[in-house]
Amino acid sequence: MIGLVPGRPTSQTGLGSKLLPHGIDTRPARNAALVALAGDLPAPVLASILGLHPNTAVRWAGFAKTSWADYLAARAHDMRRHPGKDVQDGVARLP
């Protein structure tokens, strides 16, 4: 399915509005996918990958009943190991 701009995909809202008249609601599948991702990824990583606000990612993590304390501890450990490097999303990067 193509969006309104050639070569660009349709938005989630656009796709949903086209499927809804046929009895297909995309929200439950979208929400299930977000909960599954929030269960597998720390909230900061989820926010970064999907372009979500960090507070929104934390709410999705709450729905998935996950804690990202382990991620924060690993990140703090990496920052201590690499004090002169920028560590973002658990990956050490040179300045």
PyMOL Python script that loads the backbone (N, CA, C, O; Angstrom):
from pymol import cmd

cmd.read_pdbstr("""\
ATOM      1  N   MET A   1       0.840  -1.166   0.000  1.00  0.00           N
ATOM      2  CA  MET A   1       0.000   0.000   0.000  1.00  0.00           C
ATOM      3  C   MET A   1       0.895   1.241   0.000  1.00  0.00           C
ATOM      4  O   MET A   1       1.875   1.300   0.743  1.00  0.00           O
ATOM      5  N   ILE A   2       0.570   2.201  -0.805  1.00  0.00           N
ATOM      6  CA  ILE A   2       1.409   3.378  -0.978  1.00  0.00           C
ATOM      7  C   ILE A   2       0.766   4.575  -0.285  1.00  0.00           C
ATOM      8  O   ILE A   2      -0.458   4.666  -0.188  1.00  0.00           O
ATOM      9  N   GLY A   3       1.604   5.488   0.194  1.00  0.00           N
ATOM     10  CA  GLY A   3       1.106   6.724   0.790  1.00  0.00           C
ATOM     11  C   GLY A   3       0.760   7.746  -0.277  1.00  0.00           C
ATOM     12  O   GLY A   3       0.757   7.444  -1.470  1.00  0.00           O
ATOM     13  N   LEU A   4       0.473   8.947   0.165  1.00  0.00           N
ATOM     14  CA  LEU A   4       0.100   9.998  -0.778  1.00  0.00           C
ATOM     15  C   LEU A   4       1.296  10.524  -1.549  1.00  0.00           C
ATOM     16  O   LEU A   4       1.143  10.980  -2.682  1.00  0.00           O
ATOM     17  N   VAL A   5       2.482  10.470  -0.961  1.00  0.00           N
ATOM     18  CA  VAL A   5       3.685  10.937  -1.624  1.00  0.00           C
ATOM     19  C   VAL A   5       4.363   9.729  -2.284  1.00  0.00           C
ATOM     20  O   VAL A   5       4.665   8.748  -1.604  1.00  0.00           O
ATOM     21  N   PRO A   6       4.604   9.790  -3.598  1.00  0.00           N
ATOM     22  CA  PRO A   6       5.232   8.654  -4.270  1.00  0.00           C
ATOM     23  C   PRO A   6       6.565   8.274  -3.617  1.00  0.00           C
ATOM     24  O   PRO A   6       7.396   9.130  -3.314  1.00  0.00           O
ATOM     25  N   GLY A   7       6.740   6.984  -3.415  1.00  0.00           N
ATOM     26  CA  GLY A   7       7.977   6.483  -2.823  1.00  0.00           C
ATOM     27  C   GLY A   7       8.015   6.542  -1.312  1.00  0.00           C
ATOM     28  O   GLY A   7       8.998   6.120  -0.703  1.00  0.00           O
ATOM     29  N   ARG A   8       6.960   7.059  -0.694  1.00  0.00           N
ATOM     30  CA  ARG A   8       6.899   7.148   0.767  1.00  0.00           C
ATOM     31  C   ARG A   8       5.775   6.251   1.280  1.00  0.00           C
ATOM     32  O   ARG A   8       4.694   6.220   0.692  1.00  0.00           O
ATOM     33  N   PRO A   9       6.017   5.523   2.369  1.00  0.00           N
ATOM     34  CA  PRO A   9       4.959   4.653   2.895  1.00  0.00           C
ATOM     35  C   PRO A   9       3.837   5.467   3.539  1.00  0.00           C
ATOM     36  O   PRO A   9       4.028   6.622   3.919  1.00  0.00           O
ATOM     37  N   THR A  10       2.698   4.860   3.650  1.00  0.00           N
ATOM     38  CA  THR A  10       1.574   5.507   4.318  1.00  0.00           C
ATOM     39  C   THR A  10       1.823   5.523   5.827  1.00  0.00           C
ATOM     40  O   THR A  10       2.593   4.712   6.341  1.00  0.00           O
ATOM     41  N   SER A  11       1.184   6.427   6.517  1.00  0.00           N
ATOM     42  CA  SER A  11       1.337   6.508   7.969  1.00  0.00           C
ATOM     43  C   SER A  11       0.480   5.447   8.643  1.00  0.00           C
ATOM     44  O   SER A  11      -0.374   4.825   8.012  1.00  0.00           O
ATOM     45  N   GLN A  12       0.723   5.250   9.944  1.00  0.00           N
ATOM     46  CA  GLN A  12      -0.069   4.294  10.711  1.00  0.00           C
ATOM     47  C   GLN A  12      -1.527   4.725  10.723  1.00  0.00           C
ATOM     48  O   GLN A  12      -2.426   3.891  10.615  1.00  0.00           O
ATOM     49  N   THR A  13      -1.761   6.014  10.853  1.00  0.00           N
ATOM     50  CA  THR A  13      -3.122   6.536  10.862  1.00  0.00           C
ATOM     51  C   THR A  13      -3.789   6.344   9.502  1.00  0.00           C
ATOM     52  O   THR A  13      -4.955   5.959   9.421  1.00  0.00           O
ATOM     53  N   GLY A  14      -3.036   6.617   8.434  1.00  0.00           N
ATOM     54  CA  GLY A  14      -3.581   6.452   7.096  1.00  0.00           C
ATOM     55  C   GLY A  14      -3.932   5.013   6.790  1.00  0.00           C
ATOM     56  O   GLY A  14      -4.983   4.728   6.214  1.00  0.00           O
ATOM     57  N   LEU A  15      -3.052   4.108   7.175  1.00  0.00           N
ATOM     58  CA  LEU A  15      -3.314   2.686   6.949  1.00  0.00           C
ATOM     59  C   LEU A  15      -4.504   2.232   7.782  1.00  0.00           C
ATOM     60  O   LEU A  15      -5.373   1.505   7.300  1.00  0.00           O
ATOM     61  N   GLY A  16      -4.534   2.665   9.028  1.00  0.00           N
ATOM     62  CA  GLY A  16      -5.638   2.280   9.902  1.00  0.00           C
ATOM     63  C   GLY A  16      -6.984   2.754   9.381  1.00  0.00           C
ATOM     64  O   GLY A  16      -7.974   2.026   9.447  1.00  0.00           O
ATOM     65  N   SER A  17      -7.017   3.983   8.861  1.00  0.00           N
ATOM     66  CA  SER A  17      -8.289   4.514   8.355  1.00  0.00           C
ATOM     67  C   SER A  17      -8.747   3.782   7.098  1.00  0.00           C
ATOM     68  O   SER A  17      -9.943   3.736   6.810  1.00  0.00           O
ATOM     69  N   LYS A  18      -7.808   3.210   6.349  1.00  0.00           N
ATOM     70  CA  LYS A  18      -8.190   2.439   5.159  1.00  0.00           C
ATOM     71  C   LYS A  18      -8.656   1.027   5.512  1.00  0.00           C
ATOM     72  O   LYS A  18      -9.484   0.448   4.808  1.00  0.00           O
ATOM     73  N   LEU A  19      -8.119   0.474   6.609  1.00  0.00           N
ATOM     74  CA  LEU A  19      -8.485  -0.889   7.007  1.00  0.00           C
ATOM     75  C   LEU A  19      -9.742  -0.942   7.865  1.00  0.00           C
ATOM     76  O   LEU A  19     -10.475  -1.931   7.822  1.00  0.00           O
ATOM     77  N   LEU A  20     -10.002   0.101   8.640  1.00  0.00           N
ATOM     78  CA  LEU A  20     -11.135   0.110   9.570  1.00  0.00           C
ATOM     79  C   LEU A  20     -12.485  -0.127   8.892  1.00  0.00           C
ATOM     80  O   LEU A  20     -13.306  -0.852   9.453  1.00  0.00           O
ATOM     81  N   PRO A  21     -12.761   0.446   7.709  1.00  0.00           N
ATOM     82  CA  PRO A  21     -14.049   0.155   7.052  1.00  0.00           C
ATOM     83  C   PRO A  21     -14.227  -1.332   6.704  1.00  0.00           C
ATOM     84  O   PRO A  21     -15.346  -1.791   6.480  1.00  0.00           O
ATOM     85  N   HIS A  22     -13.132  -2.064   6.664  1.00  0.00           N
ATOM     86  CA  HIS A  22     -13.199  -3.499   6.369  1.00  0.00           C
ATOM     87  C   HIS A  22     -13.227  -4.333   7.644  1.00  0.00           C
ATOM     88  O   HIS A  22     -13.124  -5.558   7.596  1.00  0.00           O
ATOM     89  N   GLY A  23     -13.368  -3.655   8.792  1.00  0.00           N
ATOM     90  CA  GLY A  23     -13.471  -4.366  10.062  1.00  0.00           C
ATOM     91  C   GLY A  23     -12.133  -4.735  10.673  1.00  0.00           C
ATOM     92  O   GLY A  23     -12.075  -5.575  11.571  1.00  0.00           O
ATOM     93  N   ILE A  24     -11.058  -4.123  10.203  1.00  0.00           N
ATOM     94  CA  ILE A  24      -9.723  -4.436  10.720  1.00  0.00           C
ATOM     95  C   ILE A  24      -9.225  -3.239  11.519  1.00  0.00           C
ATOM     96  O   ILE A  24      -8.939  -2.180  10.960  1.00  0.00           O
ATOM     97  N   ASP A  25      -9.124  -3.421  12.843  1.00  0.00           N
ATOM     98  CA  ASP A  25      -8.634  -2.372  13.723  1.00  0.00           C
ATOM     99  C   ASP A  25      -7.151  -2.646  13.991  1.00  0.00           C
ATOM    100  O   ASP A  25      -6.796  -3.705  14.510  1.00  0.00           O
ATOM    101  N   THR A  26      -6.294  -1.695  13.640  1.00  0.00           N
ATOM    102  CA  THR A  26      -4.848  -1.896  13.764  1.00  0.00           C
ATOM    103  C   THR A  26      -4.316  -1.593  15.161  1.00  0.00           C
ATOM    104  O   THR A  26      -3.209  -2.008  15.505  1.00  0.00           O
ATOM    105  N   ARG A  27      -5.103  -0.867  15.975  1.00  0.00           N
ATOM    106  CA  ARG A  27      -4.610  -0.476  17.301  1.00  0.00           C
ATOM    107  C   ARG A  27      -4.238  -1.643  18.206  1.00  0.00           C
ATOM    108  O   ARG A  27      -3.187  -1.579  18.844  1.00  0.00           O
ATOM    109  N   PRO A  28      -5.039  -2.710  18.299  1.00  0.00           N
ATOM    110  CA  PRO A  28      -4.634  -3.814  19.183  1.00  0.00           C
ATOM    111  C   PRO A  28      -3.296  -4.445  18.775  1.00  0.00           C
ATOM    112  O   PRO A  28      -2.485  -4.788  19.635  1.00  0.00           O
ATOM    113  N   ALA A  29      -3.068  -4.596  17.480  1.00  0.00           N
ATOM    114  CA  ALA A  29      -1.803  -5.177  17.017  1.00  0.00           C
ATOM    115  C   ALA A  29      -0.639  -4.233  17.288  1.00  0.00           C
ATOM    116  O   ALA A  29       0.440  -4.671  17.687  1.00  0.00           O
ATOM    117  N   ARG A  30      -0.858  -2.935  17.071  1.00  0.00           N
ATOM    118  CA  ARG A  30       0.183  -1.944  17.347  1.00  0.00           C
ATOM    119  C   ARG A  30       0.533  -1.934  18.829  1.00  0.00           C
ATOM    120  O   ARG A  30       1.707  -1.926  19.196  1.00  0.00           O
ATOM    121  N   ASN A  31      -0.491  -1.935  19.677  1.00  0.00           N
ATOM    122  CA  ASN A  31      -0.254  -1.923  21.110  1.00  0.00           C
ATOM    123  C   ASN A  31       0.451  -3.195  21.572  1.00  0.00           C
ATOM    124  O   ASN A  31       1.343  -3.135  22.418  1.00  0.00           O
ATOM    125  N   ALA A  32       0.060  -4.341  21.026  1.00  0.00           N
ATOM    126  CA  ALA A  32       0.717  -5.600  21.386  1.00  0.00           C
ATOM    127  C   ALA A  32       2.182  -5.582  20.963  1.00  0.00           C
ATOM    128  O   ALA A  32       3.049  -6.062  21.694  1.00  0.00           O
ATOM    129  N   ALA A  33       2.457  -5.032  19.788  1.00  0.00           N
ATOM    130  CA  ALA A  33       3.848  -4.944  19.319  1.00  0.00           C
ATOM    131  C   ALA A  33       4.667  -4.020  20.214  1.00  0.00           C
ATOM    132  O   ALA A  33       5.821  -4.322  20.522  1.00  0.00           O
ATOM    133  N   LEU A  34       4.088  -2.903  20.634  1.00  0.00           N
ATOM    134  CA  LEU A  34       4.801  -1.978  21.518  1.00  0.00           C
ATOM    135  C   LEU A  34       5.072  -2.601  22.886  1.00  0.00           C
ATOM    136  O   LEU A  34       6.148  -2.408  23.452  1.00  0.00           O
ATOM    137  N   VAL A  35       4.112  -3.342  23.417  1.00  0.00           N
ATOM    138  CA  VAL A  35       4.318  -4.012  24.708  1.00  0.00           C
ATOM    139  C   VAL A  35       5.404  -5.071  24.571  1.00  0.00           C
ATOM    140  O   VAL A  35       6.237  -5.221  25.465  1.00  0.00           O
ATOM    141  N   ALA A  36       5.402  -5.807  23.461  1.00  0.00           N
ATOM    142  CA  ALA A  36       6.431  -6.824  23.249  1.00  0.00           C
ATOM    143  C   ALA A  36       7.816  -6.187  23.148  1.00  0.00           C
ATOM    144  O   ALA A  36       8.774  -6.684  23.740  1.00  0.00           O
ATOM    145  N   LEU A  37       7.922  -5.096  22.404  1.00  0.00           N
ATOM    146  CA  LEU A  37       9.205  -4.402  22.298  1.00  0.00           C
ATOM    147  C   LEU A  37       9.638  -3.833  23.646  1.00  0.00           C
ATOM    148  O   LEU A  37      10.813  -3.906  24.006  1.00  0.00           O
ATOM    149  N   ALA A  38       8.687  -3.265  24.391  1.00  0.00           N
ATOM    150  CA  ALA A  38       9.011  -2.698  25.703  1.00  0.00           C
ATOM    151  C   ALA A  38       9.470  -3.776  26.676  1.00  0.00           C
ATOM    152  O   ALA A  38      10.223  -3.496  27.608  1.00  0.00           O
ATOM    153  N   GLY A  39       9.020  -5.003  26.461  1.00  0.00           N
ATOM    154  CA  GLY A  39       9.469  -6.107  27.301  1.00  0.00           C
ATOM    155  C   GLY A  39      10.868  -6.567  26.962  1.00  0.00           C
ATOM    156  O   GLY A  39      11.552  -7.159  27.797  1.00  0.00           O
ATOM    157  N   ASP A  40      11.302  -6.297  25.727  1.00  0.00           N
ATOM    158  CA  ASP A  40      12.617  -6.758  25.266  1.00  0.00           C
ATOM    159  C   ASP A  40      13.690  -5.683  25.311  1.00  0.00           C
ATOM    160  O   ASP A  40      14.876  -5.997  25.406  1.00  0.00           O
ATOM    161  N   LEU A  41      13.288  -4.415  25.245  1.00  0.00           N
ATOM    162  CA  LEU A  41      14.253  -3.320  25.168  1.00  0.00           C
ATOM    163  C   LEU A  41      14.102  -2.379  26.352  1.00  0.00           C
ATOM    164  O   LEU A  41      12.991  -2.174  26.840  1.00  0.00           O
ATOM    165  N   PRO A  42      15.192  -1.812  26.817  1.00  0.00           N
ATOM    166  CA  PRO A  42      15.081  -0.776  27.846  1.00  0.00           C
ATOM    167  C   PRO A  42      14.346   0.449  27.283  1.00  0.00           C
ATOM    168  O   PRO A  42      14.426   0.738  26.089  1.00  0.00           O
ATOM    169  N   ALA A  43      13.642   1.152  28.147  1.00  0.00           N
ATOM    170  CA  ALA A  43      12.838   2.300  27.710  1.00  0.00           C
ATOM    171  C   ALA A  43      13.641   3.346  26.938  1.00  0.00           C
ATOM    172  O   ALA A  43      13.138   3.856  25.937  1.00  0.00           O
ATOM    173  N   PRO A  44      14.880   3.697  27.355  1.00  0.00           N
ATOM    174  CA  PRO A  44      15.618   4.696  26.572  1.00  0.00           C
ATOM    175  C   PRO A  44      15.928   4.231  25.154  1.00  0.00           C
ATOM    176  O   PRO A  44      15.907   5.028  24.217  1.00  0.00           O
ATOM    177  N   VAL A  45      16.215   2.950  24.998  1.00  0.00           N
ATOM    178  CA  VAL A  45      16.503   2.406  23.666  1.00  0.00           C
ATOM    179  C   VAL A  45      15.225   2.393  22.836  1.00  0.00           C
ATOM    180  O   VAL A  45      15.240   2.760  21.661  1.00  0.00           O
ATOM    181  N   LEU A  46      14.118   1.972  23.446  1.00  0.00           N
ATOM    182  CA  LEU A  46      12.829   1.960  22.749  1.00  0.00           C
ATOM    183  C   LEU A  46      12.464   3.359  22.265  1.00  0.00           C
ATOM    184  O   LEU A  46      12.014   3.535  21.133  1.00  0.00           O
ATOM    185  N   ALA A  47      12.662   4.350  23.128  1.00  0.00           N
ATOM    186  CA  ALA A  47      12.358   5.736  22.751  1.00  0.00           C
ATOM    187  C   ALA A  47      13.226   6.185  21.585  1.00  0.00           C
ATOM    188  O   ALA A  47      12.746   6.835  20.657  1.00  0.00           O
ATOM    189  N   SER A  48      14.494   5.838  21.637  1.00  0.00           N
ATOM    190  CA  SER A  48      15.425   6.246  20.585  1.00  0.00           C
ATOM    191  C   SER A  48      15.086   5.591  19.247  1.00  0.00           C
ATOM    192  O   SER A  48      15.078   6.256  18.211  1.00  0.00           O
ATOM    193  N   ILE A  49      14.812   4.311  19.271  1.00  0.00           N
ATOM    194  CA  ILE A  49      14.547   3.571  18.030  1.00  0.00           C
ATOM    195  C   ILE A  49      13.233   4.009  17.382  1.00  0.00           C
ATOM    196  O   ILE A  49      13.167   4.205  16.169  1.00  0.00           O
ATOM    197  N   LEU A  50      12.192   4.159  18.199  1.00  0.00           N
ATOM    198  CA  LEU A  50      10.869   4.453  17.651  1.00  0.00           C
ATOM    199  C   LEU A  50      10.532   5.936  17.610  1.00  0.00           C
ATOM    200  O   LEU A  50       9.477   6.318  17.104  1.00  0.00           O
ATOM    201  N   GLY A  51      11.419   6.776  18.139  1.00  0.00           N
ATOM    202  CA  GLY A  51      11.153   8.208  18.141  1.00  0.00           C
ATOM    203  C   GLY A  51      10.071   8.595  19.131  1.00  0.00           C
ATOM    204  O   GLY A  51       9.362   9.580  18.927  1.00  0.00           O
ATOM    205  N   LEU A  52       9.940   7.824  20.207  1.00  0.00           N
ATOM    206  CA  LEU A  52       8.962   8.125  21.245  1.00  0.00           C
ATOM    207  C   LEU A  52       9.560   9.085  22.265  1.00  0.00           C
ATOM    208  O   LEU A  52      10.778   9.142  22.430  1.00  0.00           O
ATOM    209  N   HIS A  53       8.714   9.827  22.939  1.00  0.00           N
ATOM    210  CA  HIS A  53       9.180  10.627  24.059  1.00  0.00           C
ATOM    211  C   HIS A  53       9.607   9.648  25.156  1.00  0.00           C
ATOM    212  O   HIS A  53       8.943   8.628  25.343  1.00  0.00           O
ATOM    213  N   PRO A  54      10.685   9.921  25.883  1.00  0.00           N
ATOM    214  CA  PRO A  54      11.134   8.996  26.933  1.00  0.00           C
ATOM    215  C   PRO A  54      10.039   8.639  27.942  1.00  0.00           C
ATOM    216  O   PRO A  54       9.972   7.495  28.392  1.00  0.00           O
ATOM    217  N   ASN A  55       9.186   9.593  28.302  1.00  0.00           N
ATOM    218  CA  ASN A  55       8.100   9.289  29.245  1.00  0.00           C
ATOM    219  C   ASN A  55       7.111   8.287  28.650  1.00  0.00           C
ATOM    220  O   ASN A  55       6.587   7.429  29.359  1.00  0.00           O
ATOM    221  N   THR A  56       6.863   8.401  27.356  1.00  0.00           N
ATOM    222  CA  THR A  56       5.968   7.457  26.682  1.00  0.00           C
ATOM    223  C   THR A  56       6.575   6.061  26.689  1.00  0.00           C
ATOM    224  O   THR A  56       5.876   5.077  26.931  1.00  0.00           O
ATOM    225  N   ALA A  57       7.873   5.975  26.425  1.00  0.00           N
ATOM    226  CA  ALA A  57       8.545   4.670  26.443  1.00  0.00           C
ATOM    227  C   ALA A  57       8.506   4.062  27.842  1.00  0.00           C
ATOM    228  O   ALA A  57       8.346   2.849  27.982  1.00  0.00           O
ATOM    229  N   VAL A  58       8.649   4.886  28.875  1.00  0.00           N
ATOM    230  CA  VAL A  58       8.570   4.386  30.256  1.00  0.00           C
ATOM    231  C   VAL A  58       7.168   3.861  30.548  1.00  0.00           C
ATOM    232  O   VAL A  58       7.014   2.850  31.232  1.00  0.00           O
ATOM    233  N   ARG A  59       6.148   4.543  30.032  1.00  0.00           N
ATOM    234  CA  ARG A  59       4.766   4.051  30.236  1.00  0.00           C
ATOM    235  C   ARG A  59       4.568   2.703  29.557  1.00  0.00           C
ATOM    236  O   ARG A  59       3.935   1.814  30.126  1.00  0.00           O
ATOM    237  N   TRP A  60       5.108   2.535  28.332  1.00  0.00           N
ATOM    238  CA  TRP A  60       4.987   1.248  27.652  1.00  0.00           C
ATOM    239  C   TRP A  60       5.738   0.165  28.412  1.00  0.00           C
ATOM    240  O   TRP A  60       5.277  -0.974  28.487  1.00  0.00           O
ATOM    241  N   ALA A  61       6.889   0.509  28.976  1.00  0.00           N
ATOM    242  CA  ALA A  61       7.634  -0.454  29.795  1.00  0.00           C
ATOM    243  C   ALA A  61       6.809  -0.840  31.022  1.00  0.00           C
ATOM    244  O   ALA A  61       6.841  -1.990  31.461  1.00  0.00           O
ATOM    245  N   GLY A  62       6.077   0.118  31.567  1.00  0.00           N
ATOM    246  CA  GLY A  62       5.192  -0.184  32.700  1.00  0.00           C
ATOM    247  C   GLY A  62       4.089  -1.148  32.308  1.00  0.00           C
ATOM    248  O   GLY A  62       3.727  -2.030  33.086  1.00  0.00           O
ATOM    249  N   PHE A  63       3.548  -0.986  31.102  1.00  0.00           N
ATOM    250  CA  PHE A  63       2.533  -1.925  30.621  1.00  0.00           C
ATOM    251  C   PHE A  63       3.124  -3.319  30.471  1.00  0.00           C
ATOM    252  O   PHE A  63       2.446  -4.318  30.713  1.00  0.00           O
ATOM    253  N   ALA A  64       4.390  -3.381  30.071  1.00  0.00           N
ATOM    254  CA  ALA A  64       5.062  -4.668  29.891  1.00  0.00           C
ATOM    255  C   ALA A  64       5.596  -5.206  31.216  1.00  0.00           C
ATOM    256  O   ALA A  64       6.104  -6.326  31.276  1.00  0.00           O
ATOM    257  N   LYS A  65       5.479  -4.405  32.278  1.00  0.00           N
ATOM    258  CA  LYS A  65       5.947  -4.778  33.620  1.00  0.00           C
ATOM    259  C   LYS A  65       7.439  -5.070  33.633  1.00  0.00           C
ATOM    260  O   LYS A  65       7.886  -6.050  34.230  1.00  0.00           O
ATOM    261  N   THR A  66       8.197  -4.219  32.974  1.00  0.00           N
ATOM    262  CA  THR A  66       9.644  -4.398  32.953  1.00  0.00           C
ATOM    263  C   THR A  66      10.314  -3.268  33.725  1.00  0.00           C
ATOM    264  O   THR A  66       9.765  -2.177  33.880  1.00  0.00           O
ATOM    265  N   SER A  67      11.487  -3.560  34.190  1.00  0.00           N
ATOM    266  CA  SER A  67      12.295  -2.560  34.859  1.00  0.00           C
ATOM    267  C   SER A  67      13.564  -2.397  34.050  1.00  0.00           C
ATOM    268  O   SER A  67      14.139  -3.384  33.589  1.00  0.00           O
ATOM    269  N   TRP A  68      14.008  -1.164  33.871  1.00  0.00           N
ATOM    270  CA  TRP A  68      15.230  -0.966  33.114  1.00  0.00           C
ATOM    271  C   TRP A  68      16.382  -0.604  34.036  1.00  0.00           C
ATOM    272  O   TRP A  68      17.349   0.030  33.614  1.00  0.00           O
ATOM    273  N   ALA A  69      16.275  -1.008  35.294  1.00  0.00           N
ATOM    274  CA  ALA A  69      17.352  -0.762  36.256  1.00  0.00           C
ATOM    275  C   ALA A  69      18.638  -1.478  35.830  1.00  0.00           C
ATOM    276  O   ALA A  69      19.729  -0.935  36.003  1.00  0.00           O
ATOM    277  N   ASP A  70      18.522  -2.678  35.280  1.00  0.00           N
ATOM    278  CA  ASP A  70      19.707  -3.404  34.811  1.00  0.00           C
ATOM    279  C   ASP A  70      20.399  -2.643  33.686  1.00  0.00           C
ATOM    280  O   ASP A  70      21.627  -2.587  33.630  1.00  0.00           O
ATOM    281  N   TYR A  71      19.607  -2.059  32.793  1.00  0.00           N
ATOM    282  CA  TYR A  71      20.179  -1.275  31.706  1.00  0.00           C
ATOM    283  C   TYR A  71      20.936  -0.077  32.254  1.00  0.00           C
ATOM    284  O   TYR A  71      22.051   0.209  31.818  1.00  0.00           O
ATOM    285  N   LEU A  72      20.332   0.629  33.216  1.00  0.00           N
ATOM    286  CA  LEU A  72      20.988   1.800  33.787  1.00  0.00           C
ATOM    287  C   LEU A  72      22.285   1.416  34.496  1.00  0.00           C
ATOM    288  O   LEU A  72      23.277   2.140  34.420  1.00  0.00           O
ATOM    289  N   ALA A  73      22.275   0.278  35.183  1.00  0.00           N
ATOM    290  CA  ALA A  73      23.487  -0.172  35.858  1.00  0.00           C
ATOM    291  C   ALA A  73      24.578  -0.504  34.833  1.00  0.00           C
ATOM    292  O   ALA A  73      25.743  -0.165  35.040  1.00  0.00           O
ATOM    293  N   ALA A  74      24.209  -1.160  33.739  1.00  0.00           N
ATOM    294  CA  ALA A  74      25.189  -1.503  32.700  1.00  0.00           C
ATOM    295  C   ALA A  74      25.724  -0.235  32.039  1.00  0.00           C
ATOM    296  O   ALA A  74      26.915  -0.139  31.744  1.00  0.00           O
ATOM    297  N   ARG A  75      24.855   0.723  31.810  1.00  0.00           N
ATOM    298  CA  ARG A  75      25.290   1.982  31.201  1.00  0.00           C
ATOM    299  C   ARG A  75      26.250   2.733  32.123  1.00  0.00           C
ATOM    300  O   ARG A  75      27.268   3.258  31.671  1.00  0.00           O
ATOM    301  N   ALA A  76      25.924   2.781  33.417  1.00  0.00           N
ATOM    302  CA  ALA A  76      26.817   3.435  34.380  1.00  0.00           C
ATOM    303  C   ALA A  76      28.167   2.727  34.425  1.00  0.00           C
ATOM    304  O   ALA A  76      29.210   3.373  34.523  1.00  0.00           O
ATOM    305  N   HIS A  77      28.145   1.408  34.353  1.00  0.00           N
ATOM    306  CA  HIS A  77      29.383   0.633  34.337  1.00  0.00           C
ATOM    307  C   HIS A  77      30.212   0.979  33.094  1.00  0.00           C
ATOM    308  O   HIS A  77      31.423   1.174  33.193  1.00  0.00           O
ATOM    309  N   ASP A  78      29.567   1.056  31.928  1.00  0.00           N
ATOM    310  CA  ASP A  78      30.272   1.406  30.691  1.00  0.00           C
ATOM    311  C   ASP A  78      30.845   2.814  30.759  1.00  0.00           C
ATOM    312  O   ASP A  78      31.944   3.068  30.267  1.00  0.00           O
ATOM    313  N   MET A  79      30.098   3.726  31.367  1.00  0.00           N
ATOM    314  CA  MET A  79      30.577   5.104  31.466  1.00  0.00           C
ATOM    315  C   MET A  79      31.798   5.189  32.386  1.00  0.00           C
ATOM    316  O   MET A  79      32.695   6.003  32.169  1.00  0.00           O
ATOM    317  N   ARG A  80      31.817   4.335  33.416  1.00  0.00           N
ATOM    318  CA  ARG A  80      32.995   4.299  34.293  1.00  0.00           C
ATOM    319  C   ARG A  80      34.188   3.664  33.576  1.00  0.00           C
ATOM    320  O   ARG A  80      35.327   4.088  33.772  1.00  0.00           O
ATOM    321  N   ARG A  81      33.931   2.652  32.748  1.00  0.00           N
ATOM    322  CA  ARG A  81      35.006   1.969  32.010  1.00  0.00           C
ATOM    323  C   ARG A  81      35.573   2.836  30.913  1.00  0.00           C
ATOM    324  O   ARG A  81      36.759   2.729  30.601  1.00  0.00           O
ATOM    325  N   HIS A  82      34.766   3.691  30.319  1.00  0.00           N
ATOM    326  CA  HIS A  82      35.170   4.533  29.192  1.00  0.00           C
ATOM    327  C   HIS A  82      34.920   5.999  29.542  1.00  0.00           C
ATOM    328  O   HIS A  82      34.045   6.623  28.940  1.00  0.00           O
ATOM    329  N   PRO A  83      35.655   6.564  30.490  1.00  0.00           N
ATOM    330  CA  PRO A  83      35.347   7.921  30.932  1.00  0.00           C
ATOM    331  C   PRO A  83      35.544   8.988  29.858  1.00  0.00           C
ATOM    332  O   PRO A  83      34.884  10.025  29.917  1.00  0.00           O
ATOM    333  N   GLY A  84      36.423   8.777  28.882  1.00  0.00           N
ATOM    334  CA  GLY A  84      36.667   9.788  27.854  1.00  0.00           C
ATOM    335  C   GLY A  84      35.813   9.616  26.631  1.00  0.00           C
ATOM    336  O   GLY A  84      35.953  10.377  25.673  1.00  0.00           O
ATOM    337  N   LYS A  85      34.920   8.629  26.629  1.00  0.00           N
ATOM    338  CA  LYS A  85      34.105   8.353  25.449  1.00  0.00           C
ATOM    339  C   LYS A  85      32.652   8.674  25.734  1.00  0.00           C
ATOM    340  O   LYS A  85      32.194   8.612  26.875  1.00  0.00           O
ATOM    341  N   ASP A  86      31.941   9.016  24.679  1.00  0.00           N
ATOM    342  CA  ASP A  86      30.502   9.236  24.787  1.00  0.00           C
ATOM    343  C   ASP A  86      29.835   7.869  24.705  1.00  0.00           C
ATOM    344  O   ASP A  86      29.981   7.172  23.700  1.00  0.00           O
ATOM    345  N   VAL A  87      29.112   7.479  25.735  1.00  0.00           N
ATOM    346  CA  VAL A  87      28.414   6.192  25.742  1.00  0.00           C
ATOM    347  C   VAL A  87      26.931   6.473  25.607  1.00  0.00           C
ATOM    348  O   VAL A  87      26.327   7.093  26.482  1.00  0.00           O
ATOM    349  N   GLN A  88      26.344   6.017  24.509  1.00  0.00           N
ATOM    350  CA  GLN A  88      24.932   6.245  24.254  1.00  0.00           C
ATOM    351  C   GLN A  88      24.275   4.922  23.914  1.00  0.00           C
ATOM    352  O   GLN A  88      24.779   4.179  23.071  1.00  0.00           O
ATOM    353  N   ASP A  89      23.165   4.618  24.553  1.00  0.00           N
ATOM    354  CA  ASP A  89      22.407   3.382  24.324  1.00  0.00           C
ATOM    355  C   ASP A  89      23.305   2.155  24.502  1.00  0.00           C
ATOM    356  O   ASP A  89      23.140   1.160  23.798  1.00  0.00           O
ATOM    357  N   GLY A  90      24.238   2.222  25.427  1.00  0.00           N
ATOM    358  CA  GLY A  90      25.079   1.071  25.730  1.00  0.00           C
ATOM    359  C   GLY A  90      26.229   0.874  24.761  1.00  0.00           C
ATOM    360  O   GLY A  90      26.956  -0.114  24.868  1.00  0.00           O
ATOM    361  N   VAL A  91      26.414   1.788  23.818  1.00  0.00           N
ATOM    362  CA  VAL A  91      27.486   1.661  22.822  1.00  0.00           C
ATOM    363  C   VAL A  91      28.472   2.797  23.028  1.00  0.00           C
ATOM    364  O   VAL A  91      28.098   3.970  23.007  1.00  0.00           O
ATOM    365  N   ALA A  92      29.735   2.439  23.227  1.00  0.00           N
ATOM    366  CA  ALA A  92      30.765   3.464  23.419  1.00  0.00           C
ATOM    367  C   ALA A  92      31.099   4.080  22.066  1.00  0.00           C
ATOM    368  O   ALA A  92      31.336   3.374  21.086  1.00  0.00           O
ATOM    369  N   ARG A  93      31.114   5.406  22.031  1.00  0.00           N
ATOM    370  CA  ARG A  93      31.443   6.134  20.792  1.00  0.00           C
ATOM    371  C   ARG A  93      32.566   7.109  21.089  1.00  0.00           C
ATOM    372  O   ARG A  93      32.626   7.694  22.171  1.00  0.00           O
ATOM    373  N   LEU A  94      33.441   7.276  20.136  1.00  0.00           N
ATOM    374  CA  LEU A  94      34.507   8.262  20.283  1.00  0.00           C
ATOM    375  C   LEU A  94      33.929   9.651  20.114  1.00  0.00           C
ATOM    376  O   LEU A  94      33.008   9.837  19.318  1.00  0.00           O
ATOM    377  N   PRO A  95      34.450  10.645  20.850  1.00  0.00           N
ATOM    378  CA  PRO A  95      33.912  12.015  20.735  1.00  0.00           C
ATOM    379  C   PRO A  95      34.168  12.620  19.367  1.00  0.00           C
ATOM    380  O   PRO A  95      33.779  13.760  19.113  1.00  0.00           O
TER     381      PRO A  95
END
""", "prot")
cmd.dss("prot")
cmd.show_as("cartoon", "prot")
cmd.util.cbc("prot")
cmd.orient("prot")
